[in-house]
Amino acid sequence: MMKSKRNLTRFTYETTAFQGWRLWLSRAGATFTRYYSDKKYGSAKKSLAAAETALADLRQLVDNSRRVNGKLSQSTVRKAEKLLGAS
């Protein structure tokens, strides 16, 4: 059985159609969420690998970005959303 990790939650409920991983990251006033389905990626391990890669890329982008009044800039938020949409 695969366990949830920090910023990655495992969904394997029998009452729902979705099984896979949820990436969730909140930094400087912005929250990013994306779901990685086992069905789309072929297996739980492959969907986890995709989610971990995206999380690492997202963390690097967000943690190294400029802040405006303590919050992420709009361009950083757009880049992060594009990064998650592309993965």
NORTAJO-V633700 format. One record per residue. N is the residue number from 0. RES is the residue in one letter. PHI is phi in degrees with one decimal (NA if undefined). PSI is psi in degrees with one decimal (none if undefined). Layout:
((N/RES/PHI/PSI) (N/RES/PHI/PSI))
This chain:
((0/M/NA/135.2) (1/M/-91.5/136.6) (2/K/-104.0/153.6) (3/S/-66.6/153.7) (4/K/-126.4/174.2) (5/R/-60.5/126.4) (6/N/70.7/2.0) (7/L/-130.4/120.4) (8/T/-113.8/133.7) (9/R/-89.2/129.9) (10/F/-113.8/116.0) (11/T/-140.3/41.2) (12/Y/-76.2/135.6) (13/E/-73.9/-18.8) (14/T/-89.0/-2.9) (15/T/-117.2/158.9) (16/A/-79.0/-22.9) (17/F/-88.6/131.6) (18/Q/-133.6/127.4) (19/G/163.0/-152.1) (20/W/-119.7/143.5) (21/R/-111.7/123.1) (22/L/-91.2/132.0) (23/W/-143.8/122.8) (24/L/-138.4/131.7) (25/S/-124.5/123.3) (26/R/-144.6/136.0) (27/A/46.1/47.1) (28/G/85.2/1.7) (29/A/-122.6/141.9) (30/T/-122.1/134.2) (31/F/-121.6/132.4) (32/T/-136.4/138.7) (33/R/-151.7/146.1) (34/Y/-107.3/139.8) (35/Y/-120.3/105.7) (36/S/-82.1/136.7) (37/D/-60.5/-37.4) (38/K/-63.9/-43.4) (39/K/-67.6/-41.2) (40/Y/-93.1/-7.6) (41/G/100.9/-29.4) (42/S/-163.9/168.6) (43/A/-65.0/-38.1) (44/K/-67.4/-39.7) (45/K/-70.3/-38.7) (46/S/-68.7/-35.6) (47/L/-64.2/-43.4) (48/A/-61.1/-42.4) (49/A/-64.7/-42.5) (50/A/-66.0/-40.8) (51/E/-65.2/-40.6) (52/T/-63.1/-46.9) (53/A/-63.6/-39.2) (54/L/-63.5/-43.2) (55/A/-62.2/-44.5) (56/D/-64.2/-42.4) (57/L/-65.2/-44.3) (58/R/-60.7/-43.4) (59/Q/-62.3/-45.5) (60/L/-61.9/-50.1) (61/V/-69.9/-43.2) (62/D/-71.7/-23.3) (63/N/-100.9/10.7) (64/S/-94.1/163.5) (65/R/-78.7/144.9) (66/R/-105.6/145.7) (67/V/-120.4/114.2) (68/N/52.7/39.6) (69/G/82.9/-3.0) (70/K/-116.0/161.8) (71/L/-68.0/144.0) (72/S/-69.8/156.9) (73/Q/-61.2/-36.2) (74/S/-66.5/-35.9) (75/T/-66.7/-42.7) (76/V/-61.0/-43.4) (77/R/-64.1/-42.0) (78/K/-61.8/-42.0) (79/A/-65.0/-43.4) (80/E/-65.4/-37.1) (81/K/-66.5/-41.6) (82/L/-60.3/-44.0) (83/L/-70.6/-34.8) (84/G/-69.7/-30.2) (85/A/-80.5/-24.0) (86/S/-82.6/none))
